[in-house]
Amino acid sequence: LLDSLLQEIHRRKRRRKMSFMKGISPIRRTTNYLNASPLVLKRRVKILTVNFNENEEEEHHKGARDFVFWNLPQVQYKNPNVQIVTFRNLTPSPFITCFLEDNSKILFDVDSQSNKEIMDRLVKTVGKSKELLEEEALASEAKSNPANFCRRLGFDRHCICEMPGQVPCPIMVPVPKHWRGKWWNQGHRYEEE
C-alpha cells in the first residue's frame, strides 16, 4: 500500500501541469477567453457594481452569479480603468449599477435573467458600438511610432540616424574601422594602423 502511494506521488510529480490551468474552470484565465468579451464600456463609466446572493436556492440570482463567474473576468480584462465591485449576499434581488463620471448612476434590474441576457443588455446600454471599436482600432494602428522610419513607407524619418543619441549616417560621418564587421571579421583588427 505504501509503495503504491509513493508511486502515485512520484507519477504526479513527473506529470506537471501548467499552474494557470488549475482550479475551477481554468479556461477563464486564458487570453483568448478574456479577449472574447463583446463589452467594452464607454469612457464615462467609472465604476460597475454587481449585487447578488450566492445561495443556490434563490434561482432568480442564477444569472447574476453566472455573469460574475463567467463574464466579469472578461469585462475586467477589456476595461482596466473601470473599478468593478461585487456585493454578495446583501440584496433580496440582483441588480447592477454603473456609476458615471458626472456622478449619475444607471441601475439594471437583472432578476431572473441569464448571464447572456445581462451581457447583451450591458453592451446595448453602456457598451461601445462595433463601429466605434473599429474606428478606435484603426486610430491606434495609425498612431505615429518613433521607432518607425523610412519615408517610402510614409513615416517622418528616412533613417534611424535622425534620432538623437543614434550613430550618425556613414554617408555623413565615416564609421570607425573597428565598428565595421567586415574589417573585424577579416582579421584586420590585428594589423597596426
PAZAPA-4460 file (N, C-alpha, C; in steps of 0.05 Angstrom, whole numbers, plus 32768, in hexadecimal, padded with zeros to 4 digits):
% residues 193
    n_x    n_y    n_z   ca_x   ca_y   ca_z    c_x    c_y    c_z   seq   type   mol
   8010   7FE8   8000   8000   8000   8000   8011   8019   8000     1      L     A
   8026   801A   8010   8038   8031   8012   8047   8034   7FF8     2      L     A
   804F   801E   7FEC   805D   8020   7FD2   804B   802B   7FBC     3      D     A
   8032   8023   7FBC   8020   802D   7FA7   801B   804B   7FAB     4      S     A
   8019   8054   7FC5   8015   8070   7FC9   802E   8080   7FC1     5      L     A
   8046   8076   7FC7   805E   8084   7FBF   8061   8085   7FA0     6      L     A
   8059   806F   7F93   805A   806F   7F76   8046   8084   7F6A     7      Q     A
   802F   8086   7F76   801B   8099   7F6D   8025   80B6   7F70     8      E     A
   8031   80BB   7F87   803C   80D6   7F8C   8053   80DC   7F78     9      I     A
   8064   80C9   7F73   807A   80CD   7F60   806F   80D1   7F44    10      H     A
   805B   80C3   7F3C   804F   80C6   7F22   8042   80E2   7F1F    11      R     A
   8035   80EB   7F34   8029   8106   7F33   803E   811C   7F31    12      R     A
   8055   8118   7F3E   806A   812C   7F3C   8076   812D   7F20    13      K     A
   8078   8116   7F13   8082   8116   7EF8   806F   8123   7EE4    14      R     A
   8056   8121   7EEA   8041   812B   7ED8   8039   8147   7EE1    15      R     A
   804B   815A   7EDE   8046   8175   7EE7   8032   8183   7ED4    16      R     A
   801F   8191   7EDF   800C   81A1   7ECF   8014   81BE   7ED1    17      K     A
   800A   81CD   7EBE   800F   81EA   7EBF   7FFF   81F5   7ED7    18      M     A
   800B   8207   7EE6   7FFF   8211   7EFF   7FE4   821F   7EFA    19      S     A
   7FE2   822D   7EE3   7FC9   823C   7EDE   7FB2   822A   7ED5    20      F     A
   7FB8   8211   7ED0   7FA3   81FE   7EC7   7F97   81EE   7EDF    21      M     A
   7F9B   81F7   7EF7   7F90   81EA   7F0E   7F78   81F9   7F18    22      K     A
   7F67   81ED   7F28   7F50   81FA   7F34   7F37   81F5   7F24    23      G     A
   7F22   8204   7F2C   7F08   8202   7F20   7F08   8211   7F05    24      I     A
   7F01   8203   7EF0   7EFF   820F   7ED5   7F18   8220   7ECD    25      S     A
   7F2E   8213   7EC9   7F47   8222   7EC3   7F46   8230   7EA8    26      P     A
   7F32   822A   7E97   7F30   8237   7E7E   7F2C   8255   7E81    27      I     A
   7F21   825D   7E98   7F1B   827A   7E9E   7F35   828A   7EA0    28      R     A
   7F4C   827D   7EA3   7F65   828C   7EA6   7F76   828D   7E8C    29      R     A
   7F6B   8283   7E76   7F7A   8284   7E5D   7F74   829F   7E4F    30      T     A
   7F88   82A9   7E40   7F84   82C3   7E33   7F70   82C2   7E1D    31      T     A
   7F6E   82AB   7E0F   7F59   82A9   7DFA   7F3D   82AC   7E06    32      N     A
   7F39   82A0   7E1D   7F1F   82A2   7E2A   7F1A   82BF   7E34    33      Y     A
   7F2E   82CB   7E40   7F2B   82E6   7E4B   7F26   82FA   7E35    34      L     A
   7F32   82F7   7E1D   7F2F   8309   7E07   7F14   8306   7DF9    35      N     A
   7F06   82F0   7DFF   7EED   82EA   7DF0   7ED5   82FA   7DFA    36      A     A
   7ED8   830B   7E0D   7EC2   831B   7E18   7EB9   8330   7E04    37      S     A
   7E9E   8332   7DFF   7E95   8347   7DEE   7E91   8362   7DFC    38      P     A
   7E94   8362   7E17   7E8F   837A   7E27   7EA8   838B   7E2C    39      L     A
   7EAA   83A1   7E1E   7EBE   83B5   7E24   7EAE   83CE   7E2C    40      V     A
   7EB1   83D5   7E46   7EA1   83EB   7E51   7EA9   8406   7E46    41      L     A
   7E96   8418   7E44   7E9B   8433   7E3C   7EAD   8441   7E50    42      K     A
   7EBB   8456   7E47   7ECF   8464   7E59   7EC1   8470   7E71    43      R     A
   7EA9   8478   7E6F   7E9C   8485   7E85   7E95   8473   7E9C    44      R     A
   7E95   8459   7E98   7E90   8445   7EAE   7EA9   8442   7EBE    45      V     A
   7EA7   8448   7ED8   7EBE   8447   7EEA   7EBD   842F   7EFD    46      K     A
   7EA5   8428   7F06   7EA2   8412   7F1A   7E8B   8401   7F11    47      I     A
   7E8E   83E7   7F13   7E78   83D4   7F0E   7E76   83C2   7F26    48      L     A
   7E5E   83C0   7F32   7E59   83AF   7F49   7E45   839A   7F42    49      T     A
   7E49   8382   7F4C   7E36   836B   7F48   7E2D   8362   7F64    50      V     A
   7E13   8362   7F69   7E08   8359   7F82   7DF8   833F   7F7D    51      N     A
   7DFF   832B   7F8C   7DF1   8311   7F89   7DF5   8300   7FA2    52      F     A
   7DE6   82EA   7FA4   7DE8   82D8   7FBB   7DF4   82BE   7FB0    53      N     A
   7E05   82B1   7FC0   7E12   8298   7FB8   7E02   827F   7FBF    54      E     A
   7DEC   8282   7FCC   7DDC   826C   7FD5   7DD0   825D   7FBC    55      N     A
   7DD6   8244   7FBA   7DCD   8234   7FA2   7DAE   8231   7FA1    56      E     A
   7DA1   8234   7FB8   7D84   8230   7FB9   7D75   8248   7FAB    57      E     A
   7D82   825F   7FA9   7D76   8276   7F9C   7D7C   8276   7F7F    58      E     A
   7D69   826B   7F70   7D6C   8267   7F53   7D6D   8282   7F43    59      E     A
   7D60   8297   7F4D   7D60   82B0   7F3F   7D7B   82BE   7F40    60      H     A
   7D8E   82B4   7F50   7DA9   82BF   7F51   7DBD   82B0   7F40    61      H     A
   7DB3   829A   7F33   7DC5   8289   7F24   7DD3   8297   7F0D    62      K     A
   7DC5   82A8   7EFE   7DD1   82B7   7EE8   7DE7   82CA   7EF1    63      G     A
   7DE2   82D7   7F08   7DF6   82E9   7F13   7E0F   82DA   7F1C    64      A     A
   7E0A   82C3   7F29   7E20   82B2   7F32   7E31   82A9   7F1A    65      R     A
   7E23   829F   7F05   7E32   8296   7EED   7E40   82AD   7EE0    66      D     A
   7E34   82C5   7EE0   7E41   82DC   7ED4   7E5B   82E3   7EE3    67      F     A
   7E5A   82E2   7EFD   7E73   82E7   7F0D   7E87   82D2   7F08    68      V     A
   7E7F   82B9   7F07   7E92   82A3   7F04   7E9E   82A2   7EE8    69      F     A
   7E8D   82A5   7ED3   7E97   82A1   7EB7   7E9E   82BA   7EA9    70      W     A
   7E8F   82D0   7EAD   7E93   82E8   7E9C   7EA2   82FE   7EAA    71      N     A
   7EA2   8300   7EC4   7EAF   8316   7ED2   7ECD   8317   7ECD    72      L     A
   7EDB   8300   7ECD   7EF8   8301   7EC6   7EFD   830D   7EAA    73      P     A
   7EEC   8307   7E97   7EEE   8312   7E7C   7EEA   8330   7E7D    74      Q     A
   7ED6   8339   7E8C   7ED0   8356   7E8D   7EE8   8365   7E9B    75      V     A
   7EF3   8359   7EB0   7F0A   8365   7EBD   7F22   8366   7EAA    76      Q     A
   7F26   8352   7E9B   7F3D   8351   7E88   7F3A   8366   7E72    77      Y     A
   7F22   8369   7E68   7F1E   837C   7E52   7F1C   8399   7E5C    78      K     A
   7F16   839D   7E76   7F12   83B8   7E81   7F24   83BC   7E99    79      N     A
   7F3E   83BF   7E96   7F50   83C0   7EAD   7F4D   83DA   7EBD    80      P     A
   7F42   83EF   7EB2   7F3F   8408   7EC0   7F24   840B   7ECF    81      N     A
   7F14   83F7   7ECE   7EFA   83F7   7EDC   7EFC   83E7   7EF6    82      V     A
   7EF4   83F3   7F0C   7EF3   83E4   7F25   7EDB   83D2   7F25    83      Q     A
   7EDF   83B8   7F2A   7EC9   83A5   7F2A   7EC7   8398   7F46    84      I     A
   7EAF   839A   7F52   7EAB   8391   7F6D   7E93   837E   7F6E    85      V     A
   7E96   8368   7F7D   7E7F   8356   7F81   7E77   8356   7F9E    86      T     A
   7E5D   8358   7FA2   7E51   8357   7FBD   7E41   833E   7FBF    87      F     A
   7E49   832C   7FD1   7E3C   8312   7FD3   7E2B   8311   7FEC    88      R     A
   7E14   8303   7FE9   7E02   82FE   8000   7DF9   8317   800F    89      N     A
   7DF3   832C   8001   7DEA   8345   800D   7DCF   834E   8003    90      L     A
   7DC4   8341   7FEF   7DAC   834B   7FE2   7D98   8335   7FDD    91      T     A
   7D7E   833C   7FDE   7D6A   8328   7FD8   7D67   8323   7FBA    92      P     A
   7D6E   8336   7FA9   7D6C   8332   7F8C   7D86   833C   7F80    93      S     A
   7D8F   832E   7F6B   7DA9   8335   7F5F   7DA7   834E   7F4D    94      P     A
   7DBB   835F   7F4E   7DBC   8376   7F3C   7DD9   837E   7F37    95      F     A
   7DDC   838E   7F22   7DF6   8398   7F1A   7DF4   83B7   7F19    96      I     A
   7E08   83C4   7F24   7E08   83E2   7F24   7E21   83EB   7F15    97      T     A
   7E1E   83FE   7F03   7E34   840B   7EF6   7E35   8428   7EFF    98      C     A
   7E4C   8430   7F0B   7E50   844C   7F13   7E5F   845A   7EFD    99      F     A
   7E55   8471   7EF5   7E61   8480   7EDF   7E72   8497   7EEA   100      L     A
   7E81   84A3   7ED8   7E94   84B8   7EE1   7E86   84D2   7EEA   101      E     A
   7E6D   84D6   7EE2   7E5F   84EE   7EEA   7E4E   84E9   7F04   102      D     A
   7E55   84D4   7F13   7E49   84CC   7F2D   7E2C   84C2   7F29   103      N     A
   7E24   84BC   7F12   7E0A   84AF   7F0E   7E0E   8491   7F0E   104      S     A
   7DF9   8482   7F10   7DFB   8465   7F10   7DE5   8458   7F00   105      K     A
   7DEB   8441   7EF6   7DD7   8431   7EE6   7DD3   8417   7EF4   106      I     A
   7DBA   8410   7EFA   7DB3   83F7   7F08   7DA8   83E3   7EF4   107      L     A
   7DB1   83CA   7EF5   7DA7   83B4   7EE4   7D9C   839F   7EF7   108      F     A
   7D82   839A   7EF4   7D75   8384   7F03   7D7A   836A   7EF3   109      D     A
   7D89   8358   7EFE   7D90   833F   7EF0   7D83   8327   7EFD   110      V     A
   7D6C   832B   7F09   7D5E   8316   7F16   7D54   8301   7F02   111      D     A
   7D5B   82E8   7F06   7D53   82D2   7EF5   7D5D   82D4   7ED8   112      S     A
   7D73   82E2   7ED3   7D7E   82E3   7EB8   7D97   82D1   7EB7   113      Q     A
   7D9C   82C6   7E9F   7DB4   82B6   7E9C   7DCC   82C8   7E98   114      S     A
   7DE4   82BD   7E9B   7DFC   82CD   7E98   7DFF   82D9   7E7C   115      N     A
   7DF5   82CA   7E68   7DF7   82D5   7E4C   7DE4   82EC   7E49   116      K     A
   7DCC   82EB   7E55   7DB9   8301   7E53   7DC5   831A   7E61   117      E     A
   7DD2   8315   7E78   7DDE   832B   7E87   7DF4   8338   7E76   118      I     A
   7E04   8327   7E6A   7E1B   8332   7E59   7E10   8341   7E41   119      M     A
   7DFC   8337   7E34   7DF0   8345   7E1D   7DE4   8360   7E25   120      D     A
   7DD8   8361   7E3C   7DCC   8379   7E45   7DE1   838E   7E4C   121      R     A
   7DF6   8385   7E59   7E0C   8398   7E5F   7E1A   83A2   7E46   122      L     A
   7E1D   8391   7E32   7E2A   8399   7E19   7E19   83AF   7E0C   123      V     A
   7DFF   83AB   7E0B   7DED   83BE   7DFE   7DEC   83D8   7E0C   124      K     A
   7DED   83D8   7E27   7DE9   83F0   7E36   7E03   8400   7E3C   125      T     A
   7E17   83F3   7E47   7E2F   8401   7E4F   7E48   83F8   7E40   126      V     A
   7E45   83E7   7E2C   7E5C   83DD   7E1D   7E60   83EE   7E04   127      G     A
   7E79   83EE   7DFA   7E7F   83FC   7DE1   7E74   83EC   7DCA   128      K     A
   7E6C   83FA   7DB5   7E62   83EC   7D9D   7E78   83DF   7D8D   129      S     A
   7E71   83CC   7D7C   7E86   83BF   7D6C   7E94   83D2   7D59   130      K     A
   7E84   83E6   7D4E   7E90   83FA   7D3D   7EA5   840A   7D4B   131      E     A
   7E9F   8413   7D64   7EB1   8423   7D73   7ECA   8412   7D7A   132      L     A
   7EC7   83F9   7D81   7EDE   83E8   7D87   7EF0   83E5   7D6E   133      L     A
   7EE4   83E2   7D57   7EF4   83E0   7D3E   7F03   83FA   7D38   134      E     A
   7EF6   8411   7D3D   7F03   842A   7D39   7F1B   842E   7D4C   135      E     A
   7F17   8426   7D65   7F2D   8428   7D79   7F44   8415   7D72   136      E     A
   7F3E   83FD   7D67   7F53   83EB   7D5F   7F63   83F6   7D48   137      A     A
   7F55   8403   7D35   7F64   840F   7D1E   7F74   8427   7D28   138      L     A
   7F6A   8437   7D3A   7F79   844E   7D44   7F91   8445   7D54   139      A     A
   7F8F   842F   7D63   7FA6   8426   7D72   7FBC   841A   7D60   140      S     A
   7FB4   840E   7D49   7FC7   8404   7D36   7FD6   841B   7D28   141      E     A
   7FC8   8431   7D24   7FD3   8447   7D15   7FE5   845A   7D26   142      A     A
   7FE6   8455   7D40   7FF6   8466   7D50   8013   8465   7D48   143      K     A
   801F   847D   7D49   803B   847E   7D41   804D   8472   7D57   144      S     A
   805D   8460   7D4F   8070   8453   7D62   808C   845D   7D5B   145      N     A
   809A   8469   7D6E   80B5   8474   7D68   80C9   845F   7D5F   146      P     A
   80C3   8445   7D64   80D5   8430   7D5B   80D3   842A   7D3E   147      A     A
   80BD   8434   7D31   80BA   842F   7D14   80C8   8444   7D04   148      N     A
   80D6   843B   7CEF   80E3   844E   7CDD   80E2   8443   7CC1   149      F     A
   80E7   8454   7CAD   80E8   844E   7C90   80D2   845F   7C83   150      C     A
   80DA   8473   7C75   80C7   8486   7C69   80B7   8478   7C53   151      R     A
   80C2   8463   7C46   80B3   8455   7C31   809A   8448   7C3D   152      R     A
   809B   8440   7C56   8084   8434   7C63   8072   8448   7C71   153      L     A
   8078   8462   7C6E   8067   8476   7C79   806D   8480   7C95   154      G     A
   8084   847A   7C9F   808B   8483   7CBA   809B   849D   7CB8   155      F     A
   809E   84AB   7CCF   80AA   84C6   7CCF   80C8   84C5   7CCA   156      D     A
   80D6   84B1   7CD3   80F3   84B0   7CD1   80FC   849D   7CBB   157      R     A
   8111   84A4   7CAD   811B   8491   7C98   812F   847D   7CA4   158      H     A
   813B   8483   7CBB   814F   8472   7CC6   814F   8474   7CE4   159      C     A
   8157   845F   7CF2   8159   845F   7D0F   816E   8473   7D19   160      I     A
   8180   847B   7D08   8195   848D   7D10   818B   84A9   7D17   161      C     A
   8172   84AF   7D0F   8166   84C9   7D15   815E   84CC   7D32   162      E     A
   815C   84B5   7D40   8154   84B6   7D5C   816C   84BE   7D6D   163      M     A
   8168   84CF   7D81   817E   84D6   7D93   8189   84BE   7DA2   164      P     A
   81A3   84BC   7DA4   81B0   84A7   7DB2   81B7   848F   7DA1   165      G     A
   81B0   848F   7D88   81B6   8479   7D75   81D0   847F   7D67   166      Q     A
   81DC   846B   7D5C   81F5   846E   7D4D   81EE   847D   7D33   167      V     A
   81FE   8491   7D2C   81F8   84A0   7D13   81FB   848F   7CFA   168      P     A
   81EF   8498   7CE4   81F1   8489   7CCB   820D   8486   7CC2   169      C     A
   8215   846F   7CB8   8230   846B   7CAD   8236   847C   7C95   170      P     A
   8221   8486   7C87   8225   8498   7C71   8230   84B3   7C7A   171      I     A
   8226   84BD   7C91   822E   84D7   7C9B   8247   84D5   7CAB   172      M     A
   8248   84C2   7CBD   8260   84BF   7CCF   8269   84A3   7CCD   173      V     A
   8283   849F   7CC4   828C   8483   7CC1   828D   8474   7CDC   174      P     A
   8285   845B   7CDB   8285   844B   7CF3   82A1   8441   7CF8   175      V     A
   82AA   8441   7D11   82C5   8436   7D17   82C8   841A   7D0D   176      P     A
   82E0   8413   7D04   82E4   83F8   7CF8   82DE   83E2   7D0B   177      K     A
   82E5   83E5   7D25   82E0   83CF   7D37   82C2   83CA   7D3D   178      H     A
   82B0   83DC   7D33   8294   83D8   7D35   8289   83C9   7D1D   179      W     A
   8298   83C6   7D09   828F   83B9   7CF0   8293   839B   7CF2   180      R     A
   827F   838B   7CED   8280   836E   7CEF   8294   8362   7CDB   181      G     A
   8294   836C   7CC3   82A6   8361   7CAF   82C3   8364   7CB7   182      K     A
   82CA   837C   7CC0   82E6   8381   7CC8   82ED   836F   7CE0   183      W     A
   82DB   836C   7CF3   82E0   835C   7D0B   82E2   833E   7D04   184      W     A
   82D0   8334   7CF3   82CF   8318   7CED   82E5   830F   7CDB   185      N     A
   82F0   8320   7CCA   8306   8318   7CB8   8321   8319   7CC6   186      Q     A
   8321   831E   7CE0   833B   831D   7CEE   834C   8336   7CEE   187      G     A
   8342   834B   7CE3   8351   8364   7CE2   8354   8371   7CFD   188      H     A
   8346   8367   7D11   8348   8372   7D2C   8363   836D   7D38   189      R     A
   8372   8359   7D2D   838C   8353   7D38   83A2   8364   7D2A   190      Y     A
   839B   8372   7D14   83AF   8382   7D07   83B1   839D   7D15   191      E     A
   83C9   83A8   7D13   83CD   83C3   7D1F   83C6   83D8   7D0B   192      E     A
   83BA   83ED   7D14   83B3   8403   7D01   83C9   8415   7CFC   193      E     A
***
